[in-house]
Amino acid sequence: MSEADRLEALARTAEEHARREHGTERLDLEAADRILDAESGSADAERAESLAACYGAWLGRLAVRRWGARWIGLHEPVPPRLRVGTAVVSPVDAVRRRLRDRGAPRLSEIARRFEEWVKPPPPDANRAAWDALAGDPRFAAGPGEEPLDPWLEAEGVRGKDVLCLSAGGGRHGPALARAGARVMVVDFSERQLEADRAAGVRTVRASIDDLSPLAAASFDVVVQPVSACYVPDVARVYAEVARVLRPGGLYVVQHKQPGDLQDGKTPYAEGLPLPSRGEPGTTEYLHTLDALLGGLCRAGFLIEDVEEPPRADALAPAGSPGHRAWFLPPYLKVKARRRLAT
């Protein structure tokens, strides 16, 4: 029996227990709370563990059906976890705590937390914010020529179709065009694209998680500077890159390290929206290493190399970005290859 089948069987056992021992024909949150109140403190250890497993599985099944949650960690040496929106929880442990302590959250209270966690992200103001940042020298081409990334130099880009994804500002596209590539720059900020158009580079205004204006298998190389943190679902970005990249094509992408987005109080939660510390007016979404690296593999890529670009400065003032980077590298750069069709 698979773990998923075992959880379903446990949930059905909870419903049978509610009918047989508590006269409850339809098990819902209110009825489950009454039953756990009645069982709390009176069940022996073995019975309590059985009830925790059954009612925890039932609560998990309810979360899957009502709030789009999914079971994770089914083969870990701990009770199975649920991913509910931006949170990870153990419904079995939640029921176990309720059986041991009447002051622990009731299932109806937990359900209200689920409702909060699955609320859609706030309205996307990132496009307007990046329009406003178009003149920021951190994101625009400098007075000199932008050097090619060593991975791109080793790959060779002359005569190749290269997509610069979320790379407006005139920094990446013109440099690759000078190296002999046929370049397309995609960005969702119209103002960021102005510098690329002025340099004679083709541009398309689109979001990195919806590349529908671009044809499938139309690029040999995709270059993406830090940008996935500005969309809530990095898996959609990877799926779109996999679609437009030819088999065997190269994908060079940079990300913000998830730990660098945290402040010691922020949960490590996939897709969690956070106000940006570095780019005023933008919302950043925390993406876990599971999503950033494992997600690449699941999208059909082979990871060939990973780097943490050096940004540390041990002589920098305490609290400055350079000083912080001495303790936690802020960026992650990944070299991946689109798997050949089988």
N, C-alpha and C positions, 0 to 999 in steps of 0.2 A: 504494500500500500504506500502510495506517495505521501509526502508530508501534507500536500494540499488536501488529499482525500482523507487523511487522518484528522485534519482540522475540521473538515466538513462533518465527519462522523462524530467528533466531540461536540460540535454545535447542535447536531440533532439529538445527542444524548442530553444536553441541557434542556432542550424543549421537552423531551420525554420525562426528565426529572421534574420539570415544572408541572406537567400534567399529572403524573403519578403521585407525587408527594405533596404538591401544593395546590392541586385542583385548578391550575391555570391552563386554560385551553389555548390562549394566544399569548405567547411570550413577547413582551415589548419592554422598553426601558423601565417604565413604571413598575411593571410586574417583576422584572429582574431585581430592581432595587428592594422591593418588598421581600422577595425570597432571600436575598443576601442578608437583609436585616434580620430575618428569622433565623438564618443559619449562622450568623455572626456570633462567635464566641462559644457556640454550643457544639460545633463539629470537632471531632478528634482530628489529629494532624493528617491522617491518611484521607479522611473524607474531605477535609479542607483542600488538600492538594487536588483531589479529583474534581471538586466543584470549581476550583480556580482554573483548571485546564478546560473544563467544559464551558463554563460561562465566559471565560476569556476568549475561547474560540468563537462562541456565539457573538460576543461583542465585536470581534474582528470581522466576522462575516457581515454583520450589520454595517460596519464602517466601509467595507468593500462595496457593498450594494448601494448604500445611501450617499456616501461621500467620495466614492472613487478611490478609496485607499487600496494599497496592495501589500501583500505579505512579503517580507524580506528576511534574510538571515535564517531560512528554514533549516539549514544544516549546521548552524552554529551551536556550540555547547551551552546555550542559554535559551530561555523561552523565546518563541518566535516574535519578531517585531513587525509592526505595521508602519508603513510610511503614509501619513495622513497629511496631505498638503505639504507644508514645509516642516513638519515634525515627524519624529520617529518615536514610537511608543511600544510598550509591552502590555497588551490587554490582559494577559494572564497574570502578570505581576500586579496590575491595577486591581483585579478581582481578589487576588490573594491579600493585598493590603486591606481591602474592604472587609474581608472575612476576619482579619485579625484585629482591626481597629474601626469602630463605628464612626470615628471622626475622619476617616479617610474619604476622599471624594466618592460620591455616589456615581453610578453609571450615567444617570441623566446629566450630572455636572460634567462628566467627561465628554459626553456627546456635545455639549455646548462648546467645549474647547475644540472639538473636531470642526464644528461650524466655523470657528474663528480661523483655524489653520487652513481651511480650504477656500477662504475668501479670495477672489481674483486679485492679482497685483494692482497697485494704484495706477491711475491713468498714466500712460507713457508720455512724459514731458521731455524725454531724452533728445528727441529730434530738435526741438526748439533750443534746448540747452546747448547742443553741439553747434547749431547755427551761430549762437552767441559766442561760442569759443573758437570760431573760425580764425580769428586774428591772434589767438594765443600762440606765441612762438614755440611752445612745447609740442604743438601738433602740426606745425606748418614747416615747409621747406626752409632750411637755413640758407645763408649766403653761399656756402660751398656745395659741392656735389655729395649726395648721399652715397656712402659706400655700400656695396652689395653684401648681403649676409653671406658668411663663408659657406653655409650649406647650399645656397643658391649658386654661388660661384663654382663650387665643386660639381654641382648638377649640370651647370651650363644652361643659359636661358636664350641664347641667340637662336632666332628663328622659331621660338616656341610661343604658344598661346599662354599668357600669364594673366591670371585674375588677381588683382589686388583688392582684397575684401575688407570693407570698412576702412579704407586707406586713403580717404580724401585728405586734402591739405597740400598736395604737390610734393610730398616727400618720397614716397615709395614708387609710384607709377612712373614718373619721369626718369628716375634712376634706372629702372628696369628697361625702359624704352631706349635709353642711351646704350644699354648693354646689348641691344639687338632684339629684344623680345617684342612680340605683338601684345600690347597691354590693354586691359580693360580695368578701370577703377570703378568699384561699386561702393557707394556710401549712402546713408539715408539723409544726410545733411546736404541740402542744395548749396549752401555757402562753402562747405568744405570742398565740394567738387569744383568750385570756380578756379582754384589754383591749378588743378589738373587740366582743365579745359584750356586755360591760358597757355599751358605747356604743350598743347597739341595732343593730349592723351584722350582716348575714348572713355566716356563715362556713362554710367547708368545709375539712376537714383533708385535704390531698393534697400530693404532691410536684410541683414545677414541671415535671418531665419525664414526668408521668403525670397528666393532667387528665381521666381517664376519667369521674369523677363529673359532669363538666360537659357540657352538650349542645353539639353543633357549631353554629357561627354564632349564638351567643347573646349576644355582647357587641359594643358599639360602640367601646369603648376598653379597652385593657389597659395598666395601669401596673405596672411592675416595678422596684423598687429593687434595689440590688446583691444578687445571689443566684445567678446562673448559675455563679459560681466554686465553689459548694458541690455541684455535680453534675458527673459526669465527661464528659457528652456534651451540649454546648450545642445541637447540631443537633436533638436530641429535644425540647428546650425550645421551640425555634422552631417545630417541626412542630406541637406541641400548641397554641401560641399561634395559629398560622395556622388551626388547625382550629376553635377556639372563637371567633375574631374574625370578624365579618361583613365581606364584601368592602367595601373602602373605609374600613375601620375603622382607628383610630389605635393605634399601639403605641409607648409611651414607656418605654425601658429603660435602666438604668444598669449598667455593668460596671466591674470593676477593670481597669485597664490591665495587659496582660500583663507589661510591663517592671517594674511595681511589685511583682509577685510574685517577681521574680528577685533573687538576691543576688550576682550576678557569677559564680556557680559553677553556677547552675541552668540546664539546657538549655532552649532555647526550643522546647518540645515540647507539642503539643496533647494535653490530657487528663492531663498530668503531675500526680500527687498531691503536695501539699506541706503541711507543717504550717503552720497559720495563724500569722502574727505578731501579728495584732490581736484575734482572737476565740479565746480559750483553749479548747482541746479540739476545735476544728474542723479538718477537712481541707479545703484549698482545691485546686481543679484549675485549672491554667494553661490559658487559652484564647487562642489566637493571634488576631491581627487578621483573618487569613483566615477563621477560624471565626466570629468575632464580627460582622464586617461582611459579608464575602462570604457567610457562612452565612445571614444575613438575606435577602439577595437570592435565594439559591438556594431559600429556603423560601417565596418568593412575596411578598416585601415590596419596596417602593420606599423607599430612604432619602431623607428630605427635609431632614434637618439633623443635624449632629453637634456636640457641645460637650464641652469638658473643664472641668468645674466647678472654679472657683478654690478651691484649698485651700492655696496657697503663702503663706508668711510669711517674708520675707527677714530679719526681725528675730528669728525664733525661734532657740532654741539649736541649735547644730550637732548633727545626728543625730536631731532630733525630727521627727515627721511633717510639720509645717509647713515645716521647713527642707528636708527631702527633696523635698517637693512643689514647691519652687522649681526643682528640677532635673528632676523627672519627675512630671508630673501623675498623680495616683493613680487618677482615675476617667474614664470615658468615658460620655457620655450621648447616646443615639441616638433620633431621631424618625423613625419608619418608618410606612408606609401599606400596609395589605393590598391587594394588587392586585385590581382588579375582575375578576370572572369573565369569561372570553372565550368 
